[in-house]
Amino acid sequence: MAADKDEKLKAVSTTNPVENVQKQKALSSADGLENMQQVANAVESIKVQSAAHQENASAETQSRSATEKRERRWTLDDFDIGKPLGKGKFGNVYLAREKQSKYVVALKVLYKSQLTKSGVEHQLRREIEIQSHLRHPNILRLFGYFYDQNRVYLILEFAAKGELYKELTKCTRFSEERSATYIAQMAHALHYCHKKHIIHRDIKPENLLLGLKGELKIADFGWSVHAPNSRRTTFCGTLDYLPPEMVEGRDHDSTVDLWSLGVLMYEFLCGQPPFEAQTRNETYRRISRVDLVFPSHVSEEAKDLMSKLLAKDPSKRISLVKVLEHNWILKYVTNPPKITQS
């Protein structure tokens, strides 16, 4: 059985090139792309195998239907598997289409042996628990999951324009207008997370994708934590993006995401993280003393916002509400998303 599933996942790469092209075209056809745009309106079609409800359905019928939805179990046979979208330490991501609804998704296939070997099963559980409950245009949807003896499968929203990191590498750095658009989207998405007491803790270009219209999508919640009214001391995240309080082993809260947003903004505008150094220890030192140097091409408005995000004292960092009201955002972003203090 496991061998059969391996063969299915490898189908695109092992058949002849003409068949590969035909399969890939079939999975990325116009109707598939249209479905992607409507995917938020069809969550139930992806999560469950639902039947149309009749207005005059009896209470008993409705109850039975609800029970069937809860008991729905996915398997690999429910999907047509397309081309690989990416490879990771714990498995691969494939373009896929759910056979019944015809919706295009990304199927993330993780190998249990690798997860266990690295001791990150808890991270996967946390990622599923958190991401499956988030509904925001700049957060990648997790529609559901299933598993077999050897693998765990995550059914994810397909981000048609791929990885932001690859786009940044290709461009070297982004314009201020493009950077401002992304930072505004990030600020709104992070505010949504924080209202739900979710700290991301691992904001970086590698964890961001681009949707069909070029909108940014936060895609990885493996280091996230649901932490209502708590301060944490766990050392996690990516070194270049860690704030001083985490480098120094102090308690931290949701303001770590404000720092990471400042680092992200710097990397967008300058093509590299602000505290990058030859050794880990030197990077630690630069972060701890906030050794911030701006290239000459960066505008004064951008410098001002980054300086306010990259404040050593977490309580002094500019709020996400104020980020969206900042002159740099207003200068480049037409109708930035609104959020209120609550």
Backbone hydrogen bonds, N-H to C=O, Kabsch-Sander energy under -0.5 kcal/mol:
donor,donor_aa,acceptor,acceptor_aa,energy
5,K,1,M,-2.0
6,D,2,A,-2.2
7,E,3,A,-2.3
8,K,4,D,-1.9
9,L,5,K,-2.3
10,K,6,D,-1.6
11,A,8,K,-1.1
13,S,10,K,-0.6
14,T,10,K,-1.5
15,T,11,A,-1.6
20,N,16,N,-2.2
21,V,17,P,-2.4
22,Q,18,V,-2.1
23,K,19,E,-2.6
24,Q,20,N,-2.8
25,K,21,V,-2.7
26,A,22,Q,-2.2
27,L,23,K,-1.9
28,S,24,Q,-1.1
29,S,26,A,-0.7
33,L,29,S,-2.0
34,E,30,A,-2.5
35,N,31,D,-2.0
36,M,32,G,-1.9
37,Q,33,L,-1.6
38,Q,34,E,-1.1
39,V,36,M,-1.3
41,N,38,Q,-1.5
42,A,39,V,-1.5
43,V,40,A,-0.6
46,I,42,A,-1.3
47,K,43,V,-3.1
48,V,44,E,-2.3
50,S,48,V,-1.1
57,A,54,Q,-1.9
62,Q,58,S,-2.3
63,S,59,A,-2.3
64,R,60,E,-2.2
65,S,61,T,-2.4
66,A,62,Q,-2.4
67,T,63,S,-2.0
68,E,64,R,-2.2
69,K,65,S,-2.0
70,R,66,A,-2.1
71,E,67,T,-1.7
72,R,68,E,-0.5
72,R,69,K,-1.1
78,D,75,T,-1.8
79,F,76,L,-1.7
80,D,97,R,-2.8
81,I,79,F,-0.6
82,G,95,L,-3.9
85,L,93,V,-3.6
86,G,93,V,-1.4
88,G,91,G,-3.2
92,N,109,V,-1.6
93,V,86,G,-2.7
94,Y,107,L,-2.6
95,L,83,K,-2.8
96,A,105,V,-2.5
97,R,80,D,-2.2
98,E,103,Y,-2.3
99,K,78,D,-2.7
102,K,98,E,-2.4
105,V,96,A,-2.9
106,A,156,L,-2.9
107,L,94,Y,-3.2
107,L,105,V,-0.5
108,K,106,A,-0.7
108,K,154,L,-2.6
109,V,92,N,-3.6
109,V,107,L,-0.6
110,L,108,K,-0.6
110,L,152,V,-3.1
111,Y,90,F,-3.1
112,K,110,L,-0.6
112,K,150,N,-2.5
113,S,150,N,-0.5
115,L,111,Y,-2.1
116,T,112,K,-2.9
117,K,113,S,-2.4
118,S,114,Q,-1.9
119,G,115,L,-0.6
119,G,116,T,-0.8
120,V,115,L,-2.2
124,L,120,V,-1.8
125,R,121,E,-2.3
126,R,122,H,-2.4
127,E,123,Q,-2.7
128,I,124,L,-2.5
129,E,125,R,-2.7
130,I,126,R,-2.6
131,Q,127,E,-2.5
132,S,128,I,-1.7
133,H,130,I,-1.4
134,L,131,Q,-1.3
139,I,136,H,-2.0
140,L,218,I,-2.7
142,L,131,Q,-0.6
143,F,141,R,-0.6
143,F,155,I,-2.5
144,G,155,I,-1.1
146,F,153,Y,-1.9
148,D,151,R,-2.3
152,V,110,L,-2.7
153,Y,146,F,-3.4
154,L,108,K,-2.6
155,I,144,G,-3.0
156,L,106,A,-3.0
156,L,154,L,-0.8
157,E,141,R,-2.5
158,F,104,V,-0.5
159,A,157,E,-0.7
160,A,158,F,-1.0
161,K,210,L,-1.7
162,G,159,A,-1.7
162,G,210,L,-0.5
164,L,208,L,-2.2
165,Y,205,P,-0.8
165,Y,208,L,-0.6
167,E,163,E,-1.3
168,L,164,L,-2.6
169,T,165,Y,-2.5
170,K,166,K,-2.2
171,C,167,E,-2.1
172,T,168,L,-1.6
173,R,171,C,-2.2
174,F,268,F,-3.5
179,S,175,S,-2.6
180,A,176,E,-2.6
181,T,177,E,-1.9
182,Y,178,R,-2.1
183,I,179,S,-2.8
184,A,180,A,-2.4
185,Q,181,T,-1.9
186,M,182,Y,-2.7
187,A,183,I,-2.7
188,H,184,A,-2.0
189,A,185,Q,-2.2
190,L,186,M,-2.9
191,H,187,A,-2.2
192,Y,188,H,-1.8
193,C,189,A,-2.1
194,H,190,L,-3.0
195,K,191,H,-2.2
196,K,192,Y,-0.9
196,K,193,C,-0.8
197,H,194,H,-1.9
198,I,193,C,-2.5
199,I,197,H,-0.5
199,I,225,V,-2.4
207,N,204,K,-1.7
208,L,205,P,-1.7
209,L,217,K,-2.7
210,L,162,G,-2.5
211,G,215,E,-3.2
214,G,211,G,-2.0
217,K,209,L,-2.5
218,I,138,N,-2.6
219,A,207,N,-2.9
220,D,207,N,-0.8
221,F,219,A,-0.5
224,S,221,F,-0.8
225,V,199,I,-2.0
227,A,197,H,-2.4
227,A,225,V,-0.9
230,S,227,A,-1.3
232,R,252,H,-2.5
236,C,234,T,-0.8
241,Y,238,T,-1.7
242,L,238,T,-0.6
242,L,239,L,-1.6
246,M,243,P,-0.9
247,V,243,P,-2.2
248,E,244,P,-2.5
249,G,246,M,-1.0
250,R,245,E,-2.9
252,H,232,R,-2.1
256,V,253,D,-2.0
257,D,254,S,-1.5
258,L,254,S,-0.5
259,W,255,T,-1.7
260,S,256,V,-2.2
261,L,257,D,-1.7
262,G,258,L,-1.7
263,V,259,W,-2.1
264,L,260,S,-2.6
265,M,261,L,-2.3
266,Y,262,G,-2.1
267,E,263,V,-2.4
268,F,264,L,-2.5
269,L,265,M,-2.1
270,C,266,Y,-2.6
271,G,267,E,-2.2
276,E,273,P,-1.0
283,T,279,T,-2.0
284,Y,280,R,-2.7
285,R,281,N,-2.3
286,R,282,E,-2.6
287,I,283,T,-2.5
288,S,284,Y,-2.8
289,R,285,R,-2.1
290,V,287,I,-1.2
291,D,286,R,-2.7
292,L,290,V,-1.9
293,V,291,D,-0.6
298,V,295,P,-1.3
303,K,299,S,-2.3
304,D,300,E,-2.3
305,L,301,E,-2.0
306,M,302,A,-2.5
307,S,303,K,-2.5
308,K,304,D,-1.7
309,L,305,L,-1.8
310,L,306,M,-2.8
311,A,309,L,-0.5
316,K,313,D,-2.1
317,R,314,P,-1.2
318,I,308,K,-1.6
323,V,319,S,-1.9
324,L,320,L,-1.7
325,E,321,V,-0.6
326,H,322,K,-0.5
326,H,323,V,-1.2
330,L,326,H,-2.4
331,K,327,N,-2.0
332,Y,328,W,-1.1
332,Y,329,I,-0.5
333,V,329,I,-2.8
334,T,332,Y,-0.6
